[in-house]
Amino acid sequence: MRWAPMLHCASDLNIHKGYSYHVECSDGGPTTGNQPFTTFLTQQYPAVKEHYPGEGRRRWRLRVAEQFWRQCSHLAPALQIPMPDTSAGAARVDDSDPLDCMSTERPELGLIVRTDFSNEDAWSSFCSRLAEGEEEFVQSAIGDHAANDNMIPTEQTLDDTEDHMDESDDDDDECPPKIFYLISPSSPEQRASLSDISNLTVLRLLNDVEVRPAPSPSQGIKRIKVPNRLVDFNGWQEIYTGKQIWIYDSKSNLDQCVRLVSHSGNMYGTATGDSWRARVSHICELQVHIASGTIRIDFGGLDRWDGYERQRNMAEAEQAQHI
């Protein structure tokens, strides 16, 4: 099996033309309802961890997921898994991972992964626009906070006001965290390992795999003819949990957009790892609202995700060498 990109931790709303989007209230990340996979993971994880020492949590989980899919028959209506023996306590599945330092341990809300290194000027321009967007968004948020602070209730005492001002002064001393963490390695080897990689590969690198029941088809919609784990495989769907992924690719050099990668396919027929392009000038606001769970992009129920990237992900999902 190939564990693709060679990364290590080091210091190193105008949507793209032709797209529209629909905003709905959201409860955050994908809900899993994945008790069968959780049970299977608890059973198999310790043996996989022992057999492949040093790989880290994400790859161990991927290996267990691969075993799950091999046992998930096309014909069986549901995967029957015996409950694990918990007499010795539940197995731990929350180990550390070599790439936690550039994902879960980072304070930023989202991760921008650079997968094209052919145009440094375009990348620098993108980074400059991103920095401007972050600064504008932060200053706007600070302004709103200050406006709220000026609205002091008339019944509030002078002592209460002074205490509140002291707290605000303390808050002002803290620099707000950046919205995005940029993953752009400098070494030729690391750059080669990230060049033109798929949405699915990035999800497997920086997010944690889960398996949940696939969304139900709406009335009049038939199930896909060729089962695929990213859409619907015997009623199950592979999904990912973790920070939001944005991908800078070769097209980004021209349109200054990035691919926003979905953690799951929330409408039947859409797939985990689907993506669409968003302009750098608007991704700060989008990222903040996505992270807070206040919006979800669903194109009003239309399937406007990138078809090429979907087919690429679905083909890779069925190939064990991409794990």
C-alpha positions in Angstrom: 0.0 0.0 0.0 1.2 3.5 -0.8 0.9 6.3 1.8 1.3 9.0 -0.7 2.4 12.5 0.1 5.7 12.8 2.1 4.7 15.5 4.6 6.1 16.3 8.0 5.4 19.1 10.4 7.7 22.0 9.8 7.6 25.7 9.8 8.0 26.0 6.4 -19.6 35.9 -2.0 -19.1 35.8 -5.4 -18.8 32.1 -6.4 -16.8 31.1 -9.5 -18.7 32.1 -12.7 -21.5 29.7 -13.5 -22.1 28.6 -10.0 -24.7 29.6 -7.4 -25.3 28.3 -4.0 -28.0 27.9 -1.5 -27.4 28.5 2.2 -29.3 26.5 4.9 -28.9 26.3 8.6 -26.7 23.3 9.4 -25.8 21.4 12.5 -22.1 21.3 11.6 -20.2 18.3 10.3 -21.7 15.1 8.8 -23.7 13.0 11.2 -22.6 9.4 11.1 -25.0 6.9 12.7 -22.1 4.6 12.2 -22.5 2.1 15.0 -21.6 -1.0 12.9 -18.3 0.6 11.7 -17.5 1.9 15.2 -18.0 -1.6 16.5 -15.8 -3.0 13.7 -13.2 -0.4 14.3 -13.0 -1.2 18.0 -12.5 -4.9 17.1 -9.9 -4.6 14.4 -7.9 -1.5 15.3 -5.6 -3.0 18.0 -4.5 -5.8 15.6 -3.9 -3.4 12.7 -2.0 -1.1 15.0 0.2 -3.9 16.2 0.8 -5.2 12.7 1.8 -1.8 11.2 3.6 0.0 14.0 4.5 3.7 13.6 2.0 4.5 10.8 -0.4 6.6 12.9 -4.1 6.9 13.6 -5.3 7.9 10.2 -3.7 5.1 8.2 -4.6 2.5 10.9 -8.3 3.7 10.5 -8.0 3.5 6.7 -6.7 -0.1 6.9 -9.6 -1.1 9.2 -12.0 0.7 6.8 -10.6 -1.3 3.9 -11.3 -4.5 5.8 -14.8 -3.3 6.5 -15.5 -2.7 2.8 -14.1 -6.1 1.9 -16.7 -7.7 4.2 -19.5 -5.5 3.1 -21.0 -7.7 0.5 -23.0 -6.4 -2.5 -25.7 -8.9 -1.6 -26.1 -8.7 2.1 -28.7 -6.1 3.1 -26.7 -5.2 6.2 -23.3 -6.0 7.6 -23.8 -8.2 10.7 -21.0 -7.7 13.1 -20.8 -9.3 16.6 -20.4 -7.0 19.5 -16.8 -6.8 20.8 -15.6 -8.3 24.0 -15.4 -5.3 26.4 -14.4 -7.3 29.4 -10.9 -5.9 29.2 -12.1 -2.3 28.4 -12.7 -0.6 25.1 -9.9 -0.4 22.6 -8.4 3.0 22.1 -8.8 4.4 18.6 -7.7 8.0 19.3 -3.9 7.7 19.0 -1.8 10.5 17.6 -1.0 10.9 13.9 2.2 12.2 12.3 0.2 14.9 10.5 -1.8 16.1 13.5 0.6 19.0 13.9 -0.6 20.4 10.6 -4.3 19.5 11.0 -6.1 18.8 14.3 -3.5 20.6 16.5 -3.5 23.8 14.5 -5.6 26.7 15.8 -6.8 27.7 12.3 -10.3 26.8 11.1 -9.4 25.5 7.6 -6.4 24.0 5.7 -5.3 25.2 2.3 -3.2 22.5 0.5 -1.1 23.6 -2.4 -0.9 20.9 -5.1 0.6 23.0 -7.9 4.0 24.6 -7.8 4.5 25.8 -11.3 3.8 29.5 -10.8 5.2 31.2 -7.7 3.9 34.7 -8.8 0.3 33.4 -8.9 0.8 31.7 -5.5 2.2 34.8 -4.0 -0.7 36.8 -5.4 -3.2 34.3 -3.9 -1.5 34.5 -0.5 -1.6 38.3 -0.5 -5.3 38.3 -1.4 -5.9 35.8 1.3 -4.1 37.8 3.9 -6.1 40.9 2.9 -9.3 38.9 3.2 -8.4 37.6 6.6 -7.5 41.0 7.9 -10.7 42.6 6.6 -12.8 39.8 8.1 -11.1 40.1 11.5 -11.3 43.9 11.6 -15.0 43.6 10.7 -15.5 41.2 13.5 -13.6 43.4 15.9 -15.7 46.4 14.9 -18.9 44.5 15.5 -17.6 43.4 18.9 -16.7 47.0 19.8 -20.2 48.2 18.8 -21.8 45.6 21.0 -19.5 46.6 23.9 -20.7 50.3 23.6 -24.2 49.2 24.2 -24.0 49.2 28.1 -27.3 48.7 29.9 -28.3 51.8 31.9 -28.7 49.8 35.1 -25.1 48.6 34.9 -23.0 50.0 37.7 -19.7 51.8 37.2 -17.8 49.0 38.8 -19.3 46.5 36.4 -18.4 48.7 33.5 -14.8 49.0 34.7 -14.5 45.3 35.1 -15.9 44.8 31.6 -13.4 47.3 30.2 -10.5 45.5 31.9 -11.6 42.2 30.3 -11.9 43.8 26.9 -8.4 45.2 27.2 -7.1 41.7 28.0 -8.9 40.4 24.9 -7.4 43.1 22.7 -3.9 42.1 23.7 -4.5 38.7 22.1 -3.9 38.5 18.3 -6.9 36.7 16.7 -5.8 33.4 15.1 -5.6 33.2 11.3 -8.5 31.5 9.5 -6.4 29.3 7.3 -3.2 27.3 7.6 -1.3 27.0 4.4 0.4 23.7 3.5 3.0 24.5 0.9 6.2 22.5 1.4 9.5 23.8 0.0 11.5 20.6 -0.6 11.3 19.1 -4.1 10.4 15.7 -2.6 7.4 16.9 -0.7 6.2 19.1 -3.5 6.3 16.1 -5.9 4.3 14.0 -3.5 1.5 16.7 -3.3 1.5 17.6 -7.0 -2.0 17.2 -8.6 -3.3 14.9 -5.9 -7.0 14.2 -5.6 -9.5 15.5 -3.1 -9.8 12.0 -1.6 -6.0 11.7 -1.1 -6.0 15.0 0.8 -8.9 13.9 2.9 -7.2 10.7 3.8 -4.0 12.6 4.7 -5.5 15.2 7.0 -9.0 13.9 8.1 -10.2 10.7 9.8 -12.2 8.1 7.9 -15.7 7.0 9.1 -18.5 4.9 7.6 -22.1 5.9 7.9 -25.4 4.9 6.3 -25.7 6.4 2.8 -28.3 9.1 2.3 -31.7 7.8 1.2 -32.7 8.5 -2.5 -35.5 11.0 -2.8 -38.7 9.9 -4.4 -38.2 8.9 -8.1 -34.4 8.6 -7.7 -32.9 5.2 -8.3 -29.8 3.9 -6.5 -26.6 4.0 -8.5 -26.0 1.0 -10.7 -22.3 0.5 -9.8 -21.9 0.7 -6.0 -19.1 3.0 -4.8 -18.1 3.6 -1.2 -18.1 7.4 -1.6 -21.7 7.4 -2.7 -23.5 4.2 -1.7 -22.1 0.7 -1.2 -24.7 -1.7 0.1 -26.3 1.2 1.9 -23.1 2.6 3.4 -21.0 5.6 2.6 -17.3 6.4 3.5 -17.0 9.9 5.0 -14.3 12.0 6.7 -14.2 14.1 9.8 -11.8 16.9 10.5 -10.9 20.4 9.4 -12.2 21.9 6.2 -10.0 21.2 3.2 -9.4 23.7 0.4 -7.1 22.8 -2.5 -4.9 25.1 -4.6 -4.4 23.5 -8.0 -3.1 24.4 -11.5 -6.4 26.2 -12.3 -5.9 28.4 -9.2 -2.9 30.1 -11.0 -5.4 31.5 -13.5 -8.7 32.0 -11.6 -7.4 32.6 -8.0 -9.9 30.1 -6.8 -9.5 27.0 -4.6 -11.4 23.7 -4.5 -13.7 23.4 -1.4 -13.8 19.7 -0.6 -16.8 18.1 1.0 -16.5 15.6 3.9 -19.5 13.6 2.8 -22.2 13.3 0.1 -25.3 14.7 1.8 -27.7 14.4 -1.1 -28.1 11.0 -2.7 -25.9 10.7 -5.8 -23.4 13.2 -4.6 -20.1 11.8 -3.3 -17.7 12.2 -0.4 -14.8 14.4 -1.7 -16.9 16.4 -4.1 -15.7 19.9 -4.7 -16.5 23.2 -6.2 -14.4 26.3 -6.8 -14.6 29.4 -4.6 -12.8 32.7 -5.1 -10.0 33.7 -2.6 -11.8 37.0 -1.9 -14.8 35.1 -0.3 -13.3 32.0 1.3 -12.6 33.6 4.7 -16.3 34.3 5.3 -17.3 31.0 3.9 -14.8 29.1 6.2 -15.9 30.9 9.3 -19.6 30.2 8.7 -18.9 26.6 7.7 -16.9 26.0 10.9 -19.6 27.5 13.0 -22.2 25.3 11.4 -24.4 28.2 10.3 -24.4 27.4 6.6 -24.2 24.5 4.3 -23.6 24.7 0.5 -26.1 22.5 -1.4 -26.8 24.4 -4.6 -30.6 24.4 -3.8 -30.7 20.6 -4.2 -29.0 20.7 -7.6 -25.9 18.6 -8.4 -23.3 21.3 -9.4 -20.2 19.6 -8.0 -17.1 19.1 -10.2 -17.9 16.0 -12.2 -14.2 15.3 -13.1 -13.0 15.4 -9.5 -15.9 13.2 -8.5 -15.0 10.5 -11.0 -11.4 10.7 -10.1 -12.2 10.2 -6.4 -14.5 7.3 -7.0 -11.9 5.5 -9.1 -9.3 6.0 -6.5 -11.6 4.9 -3.7 -11.7 1.4 -5.0 -8.0 1.0 -5.4 -6.2 -0.2 -2.2 -2.9 1.2 -3.3 -4.2 4.7 -2.7 -4.6 4.0 1.0 
